[in-house]
Amino acid sequence: MTEVDRDRNDEKRQDQADVRLAKRRAREPRETLASVKERLRRKIKTQYTGLMHKLIPLILLAFLLTLVVTSVAQDKTIVLVRHAERDGTMTSTPDPPLSAEGKERAERLAQVIKKYKPHEIFSTDFKRTRDTAAPIAAKRHKVLQIYDATKAQDLIDKMMKSTTEHYLIVGHSNTIPMLANLLAKKEVFRQLLETEYGVIWVVKIRKGVFKKIEVLPY
């Protein structure tokens, strides 16, 4: 067999192979446009799901770190005040309301501390403290929150962990100086006399650390 004959035979076999391949492809079902779209959609969905499974833990971690940094290193202004004058004529009740003078002082307090824009307002559960806080709570459209004066450190911990920046705390002649001392981390203020009213303590916290206390008349 000559070289030319061998080349012809090779070409013939290649042509036959091409014909068989074409017939086999003709018998295979053709992929429609809809099936192509569905296949691509599933592929994209699988890739997206895998990516989200990797990203979600990172996103949650970043969010938690943001909360921790924000709550720990946040600037805060905490206004402390003793309740206004109580009604001394109502000696028969352990929980007297404010006197007329006390009500006037409560309204004056609301005007004086509105510049501090308290976002949360706390009071002990007595008429005289609630009534002292009521005017500013109404002006600020805030719900008055009750706290236990015997658990002052719990209140401080709650404020320091919160993202809230501005507070008003209404208490008593003995509890407000104690709160101020706890926030300052040193004994600075004595218990108020029974007749002492009309003073606010403005506590400044900067980046989670006590900065100063201003004592202001009102």
C-alpha positions as a Markdown table, in Angstrom:
| # | Residue | x | y | z |
|---|---|---|---|---|
| 1 | Met | 0.0 | 0.0 | 0.0 |
| 2 | Thr | 1.4 | 3.3 | -1.0 |
| 3 | Glu | 1.6 | 6.3 | 1.2 |
| 4 | Val | -1.1 | 8.0 | -0.7 |
| 5 | Asp | -3.4 | 5.0 | -0.1 |
| 6 | Arg | -2.7 | 5.1 | 3.6 |
| 7 | Asp | -3.5 | 8.8 | 3.8 |
| 8 | Arg | -6.8 | 8.2 | 2.0 |
| 9 | Asn | -7.7 | 5.4 | 4.5 |
| 10 | Asp | -6.9 | 7.6 | 7.4 |
| 11 | Glu | -9.0 | 10.4 | 6.0 |
| 12 | Lys | -11.8 | 7.9 | 5.4 |
| 13 | Arg | -11.7 | 6.6 | 9.0 |
| 14 | Gln | -11.7 | 10.2 | 10.3 |
| 15 | Asp | -14.7 | 11.0 | 8.2 |
| 16 | Gln | -16.5 | 7.9 | 9.5 |
| 17 | Ala | -15.6 | 8.9 | 13.1 |
| 18 | Asp | -16.9 | 12.4 | 12.5 |
| 19 | Val | -20.2 | 11.0 | 11.1 |
| 20 | Arg | -20.6 | 8.7 | 14.1 |
| 21 | Leu | -20.0 | 11.6 | 16.5 |
| 22 | Ala | -22.5 | 13.8 | 14.6 |
| 23 | Lys | -25.1 | 11.1 | 14.8 |
| 24 | Arg | -24.5 | 10.6 | 18.5 |
| 25 | Arg | -24.9 | 14.3 | 19.2 |
| 26 | Ala | -28.0 | 14.4 | 17.1 |
| 27 | Arg | -29.6 | 11.7 | 19.3 |
| 28 | Glu | -28.8 | 13.6 | 22.5 |
| 29 | Pro | -31.5 | 16.0 | 23.8 |
| 30 | Arg | -30.7 | 19.6 | 23.1 |
| 31 | Glu | -30.5 | 22.0 | 26.1 |
| 32 | Thr | -33.2 | 24.6 | 25.9 |
| 33 | Leu | -32.7 | 28.3 | 26.8 |
| 34 | Ala | -34.9 | 27.8 | 29.9 |
| 35 | Ser | -32.7 | 24.9 | 31.1 |
| 36 | Val | -29.6 | 26.9 | 30.5 |
| 37 | Lys | -31.0 | 29.8 | 32.6 |
| 38 | Glu | -32.0 | 27.4 | 35.4 |
| 39 | Arg | -28.6 | 25.7 | 35.4 |
| 40 | Leu | -26.9 | 29.1 | 35.7 |
| 41 | Arg | -29.3 | 30.3 | 38.4 |
| 42 | Arg | -28.6 | 27.2 | 40.5 |
| 43 | Lys | -24.8 | 27.7 | 40.1 |
| 44 | Ile | -25.0 | 31.3 | 41.1 |
| 45 | Lys | -27.2 | 30.4 | 44.1 |
| 46 | Thr | -24.8 | 27.8 | 45.2 |
| 47 | Gln | -21.9 | 30.2 | 45.0 |
| 48 | Tyr | -23.8 | 33.0 | 46.8 |
| 49 | Thr | -24.8 | 30.6 | 49.6 |
| 50 | Gly | -21.3 | 29.5 | 50.1 |
| 51 | Leu | -20.0 | 33.1 | 50.2 |
| 52 | Met | -22.7 | 34.1 | 52.7 |
| 53 | His | -21.8 | 31.2 | 55.0 |
| 54 | Lys | -18.3 | 32.6 | 55.1 |
| 55 | Leu | -19.2 | 36.2 | 55.5 |
| 56 | Ile | -22.0 | 36.0 | 58.1 |
| 57 | Pro | -19.6 | 35.0 | 61.0 |
| 58 | Leu | -17.3 | 37.9 | 60.0 |
| 59 | Ile | -20.2 | 40.4 | 59.9 |
| 60 | Leu | -21.5 | 39.2 | 63.3 |
| 61 | Leu | -18.0 | 39.5 | 64.8 |
| 62 | Ala | -17.6 | 43.0 | 63.5 |
| 63 | Phe | -21.0 | 44.0 | 64.8 |
| 64 | Leu | -20.2 | 42.6 | 68.3 |
| 65 | Leu | -16.9 | 44.4 | 68.4 |
| 66 | Thr | -18.6 | 47.6 | 67.4 |
| 67 | Leu | -21.1 | 47.2 | 70.3 |
| 68 | Val | -18.3 | 46.5 | 72.8 |
| 69 | Val | -16.1 | 49.4 | 71.7 |
| 70 | Thr | -19.1 | 51.8 | 71.6 |
| 71 | Ser | -20.4 | 50.9 | 75.1 |
| 72 | Val | -17.1 | 50.9 | 76.8 |
| 73 | Ala | -15.5 | 54.0 | 75.2 |
| 74 | Gln | -18.6 | 56.1 | 74.9 |
| 75 | Asp | -18.9 | 59.7 | 76.1 |
| 76 | Lys | -21.7 | 60.2 | 78.6 |
| 77 | Thr | -23.4 | 63.0 | 80.6 |
| 78 | Ile | -25.2 | 61.9 | 83.7 |
| 79 | Val | -27.2 | 64.5 | 85.6 |
| 80 | Leu | -27.9 | 63.7 | 89.3 |
| 81 | Val | -30.5 | 65.6 | 91.4 |
| 82 | Arg | -32.2 | 65.3 | 94.7 |
| 83 | His | -36.0 | 65.4 | 94.6 |
| 84 | Ala | -37.7 | 68.8 | 95.1 |
| 85 | Glu | -39.3 | 69.9 | 98.4 |
| 86 | Arg | -41.9 | 67.5 | 99.7 |
| 87 | Asp | -45.2 | 68.4 | 101.4 |
| 88 | Gly | -44.3 | 68.6 | 105.1 |
| 89 | Thr | -47.9 | 68.9 | 106.2 |
| 90 | Met | -48.6 | 65.3 | 105.2 |
| 91 | Thr | -46.9 | 63.7 | 108.2 |
| 92 | Ser | -49.3 | 60.8 | 108.3 |
| 93 | Thr | -48.0 | 59.2 | 105.1 |
| 94 | Pro | -44.5 | 57.8 | 104.5 |
| 95 | Asp | -44.6 | 58.8 | 100.8 |
| 96 | Pro | -45.7 | 62.5 | 100.7 |
| 97 | Pro | -46.0 | 64.3 | 97.3 |
| 98 | Leu | -44.2 | 67.5 | 96.5 |
| 99 | Ser | -45.3 | 70.8 | 98.1 |
| 100 | Ala | -46.3 | 73.7 | 96.0 |
| 101 | Glu | -42.7 | 75.0 | 96.2 |
| 102 | Gly | -41.5 | 71.6 | 95.2 |
| 103 | Lys | -43.7 | 71.5 | 92.1 |
| 104 | Glu | -42.3 | 74.9 | 91.0 |
| 105 | Arg | -38.8 | 73.6 | 91.5 |
| 106 | Ala | -39.6 | 70.5 | 89.4 |
| 107 | Glu | -40.7 | 72.7 | 86.6 |
| 108 | Arg | -37.6 | 74.9 | 86.9 |
| 109 | Leu | -35.5 | 71.8 | 86.9 |
| 110 | Ala | -37.0 | 70.8 | 83.5 |
| 111 | Gln | -36.1 | 74.1 | 82.1 |
| 112 | Val | -32.5 | 74.0 | 83.4 |
| 113 | Ile | -31.6 | 70.5 | 82.3 |
| 114 | Lys | -33.3 | 70.4 | 79.0 |
| 115 | Lys | -30.0 | 71.5 | 77.4 |
| 116 | Tyr | -28.5 | 68.1 | 78.5 |
| 117 | Lys | -31.2 | 66.3 | 76.5 |
| 118 | Pro | -31.6 | 63.2 | 78.8 |
| 119 | His | -32.4 | 60.2 | 76.7 |
| 120 | Glu | -33.2 | 58.0 | 79.8 |
| 121 | Ile | -34.7 | 59.3 | 83.0 |
| 122 | Phe | -34.5 | 57.2 | 86.3 |
| 123 | Ser | -36.3 | 57.8 | 89.6 |
| 124 | Thr | -36.7 | 55.9 | 92.8 |
| 125 | Asp | -40.3 | 54.7 | 93.4 |
| 126 | Phe | -41.5 | 57.6 | 95.6 |
| 127 | Lys | -44.0 | 60.3 | 94.8 |
| 128 | Arg | -41.6 | 63.1 | 95.5 |
| 129 | Thr | -38.9 | 61.7 | 93.1 |
| 130 | Arg | -41.3 | 60.7 | 90.4 |
| 131 | Asp | -43.0 | 64.1 | 90.5 |
| 132 | Thr | -39.6 | 65.8 | 90.3 |
| 133 | Ala | -38.7 | 63.9 | 87.2 |
| 134 | Ala | -42.2 | 64.1 | 85.6 |
| 135 | Pro | -42.0 | 67.6 | 84.0 |
| 136 | Ile | -38.7 | 66.9 | 82.1 |
| 137 | Ala | -39.9 | 63.4 | 81.2 |
| 138 | Ala | -43.1 | 64.9 | 79.7 |
| 139 | Lys | -41.1 | 67.5 | 77.7 |
| 140 | Arg | -38.7 | 64.9 | 76.4 |
| 141 | His | -41.5 | 62.3 | 75.7 |
| 142 | Lys | -39.6 | 59.8 | 77.8 |
| 143 | Val | -40.9 | 56.9 | 79.9 |
| 144 | Leu | -39.8 | 57.3 | 83.6 |
| 145 | Gln | -37.8 | 54.3 | 84.7 |
| 146 | Ile | -37.7 | 53.1 | 88.3 |
| 147 | Tyr | -34.5 | 52.1 | 89.9 |
| 148 | Asp | -33.6 | 50.7 | 93.4 |
| 149 | Ala | -31.5 | 53.2 | 95.3 |
| 150 | Thr | -30.0 | 50.5 | 97.4 |
| 151 | Lys | -28.4 | 49.0 | 94.3 |
| 152 | Ala | -26.6 | 52.1 | 93.0 |
| 153 | Gln | -23.7 | 50.1 | 91.5 |
| 154 | Asp | -26.2 | 48.1 | 89.4 |
| 155 | Leu | -27.6 | 51.3 | 87.9 |
| 156 | Ile | -24.1 | 52.6 | 87.2 |
| 157 | Asp | -23.1 | 49.3 | 85.5 |
| 158 | Lys | -26.3 | 49.5 | 83.4 |
| 159 | Met | -25.5 | 53.0 | 82.2 |
| 160 | Met | -21.9 | 52.3 | 81.4 |
| 161 | Lys | -22.8 | 49.2 | 79.4 |
| 162 | Ser | -25.5 | 51.0 | 77.5 |
| 163 | Thr | -25.2 | 53.0 | 74.3 |
| 164 | Thr | -27.3 | 55.7 | 75.7 |
| 165 | Glu | -25.3 | 58.9 | 76.2 |
| 166 | His | -27.4 | 61.3 | 78.3 |
| 167 | Tyr | -29.1 | 60.4 | 81.7 |
| 168 | Leu | -31.1 | 62.1 | 84.4 |
| 169 | Ile | -31.1 | 60.3 | 87.8 |
| 170 | Val | -33.5 | 61.6 | 90.6 |
| 171 | Gly | -32.9 | 60.4 | 94.1 |
| 172 | His | -32.6 | 61.5 | 97.7 |
| 173 | Ser | -30.4 | 63.5 | 100.1 |
| 174 | Asn | -28.2 | 60.5 | 100.9 |
| 175 | Thr | -28.4 | 58.5 | 97.6 |
| 176 | Ile | -27.5 | 61.2 | 95.1 |
| 177 | Pro | -24.1 | 62.2 | 96.8 |
| 178 | Met | -23.4 | 58.4 | 97.1 |
| 179 | Leu | -24.0 | 58.0 | 93.3 |
| 180 | Ala | -21.7 | 60.9 | 92.6 |
| 181 | Asn | -19.0 | 59.4 | 94.7 |
| 182 | Leu | -19.3 | 56.0 | 93.0 |
| 183 | Leu | -19.1 | 57.6 | 89.6 |
| 184 | Ala | -16.0 | 59.6 | 90.7 |
| 185 | Lys | -14.5 | 56.6 | 92.4 |
| 186 | Lys | -13.7 | 58.6 | 95.4 |
| 187 | Glu | -15.4 | 60.2 | 98.5 |
| 188 | Val | -16.0 | 63.8 | 97.6 |
| 189 | Phe | -19.6 | 64.6 | 98.5 |
| 190 | Arg | -21.3 | 64.4 | 101.9 |
| 191 | Gln | -24.9 | 63.6 | 102.5 |
| 192 | Leu | -27.2 | 66.6 | 102.0 |
| 193 | Leu | -29.0 | 68.3 | 104.8 |
| 194 | Glu | -32.7 | 68.0 | 105.0 |
| 195 | Thr | -33.2 | 71.6 | 103.9 |
| 196 | Glu | -30.7 | 71.4 | 101.0 |
| 197 | Tyr | -32.4 | 71.5 | 97.5 |
| 198 | Gly | -31.7 | 73.2 | 94.2 |
| 199 | Val | -28.4 | 71.6 | 93.2 |
| 200 | Ile | -27.6 | 69.3 | 90.3 |
| 201 | Trp | -24.5 | 67.2 | 89.7 |
| 202 | Val | -23.4 | 67.0 | 86.1 |
| 203 | Val | -21.1 | 64.0 | 85.6 |
| 204 | Lys | -18.9 | 63.8 | 82.5 |
| 205 | Ile | -17.7 | 60.5 | 81.2 |
| 206 | Arg | -15.2 | 60.6 | 78.3 |
| 207 | Lys | -14.3 | 57.4 | 76.4 |
| 208 | Gly | -15.6 | 55.3 | 79.2 |
| 209 | Val | -13.6 | 57.1 | 81.9 |
| 210 | Phe | -14.8 | 59.5 | 84.6 |
| 211 | Lys | -13.7 | 63.0 | 83.6 |
| 212 | Lys | -15.3 | 65.5 | 86.1 |
| 213 | Ile | -18.3 | 66.5 | 88.1 |
| 214 | Glu | -19.9 | 70.0 | 88.0 |
| 215 | Val | -22.2 | 71.1 | 90.9 |
| 216 | Leu | -24.6 | 73.7 | 89.6 |
| 217 | Pro | -27.5 | 75.5 | 91.3 |
| 218 | Tyr | -30.9 | 75.7 | 89.7 |
